[in-house]
Amino acid sequence: MQDYNYVWANCFEITLELSCCKYPPTSELQKEWENNRESLLAFIEMVHIGVKGFVKDAVTGAGLDNATIAVAGIAHNITAGK
């Protein structure tokens, strides 16, 4: 689903795996949080780097639906929504 959303919905999803154990016991959850807290917070801080905003017509200032946004050096174009 992550690949589909990235290619077709302009949505970048990730999966974070914190340990080898898929279902850690409740008694281990606090330890997992303490082991991963700083890394998770650092990741969250970096989420909004990059470019964001509205695609508008240079003359009228009207929003442009379905505009293709291409960045040199990145082989994945983004299509603006409504």
ABEGO torsion letter per residue (X at the ends): XAAAAAAAAGBBBBBBBABABABBBAAAAAAAAAAAAAAAAAAAAAAABEBBEBBBBAAAGBBBBGBBBBBBGBABBBBBBX
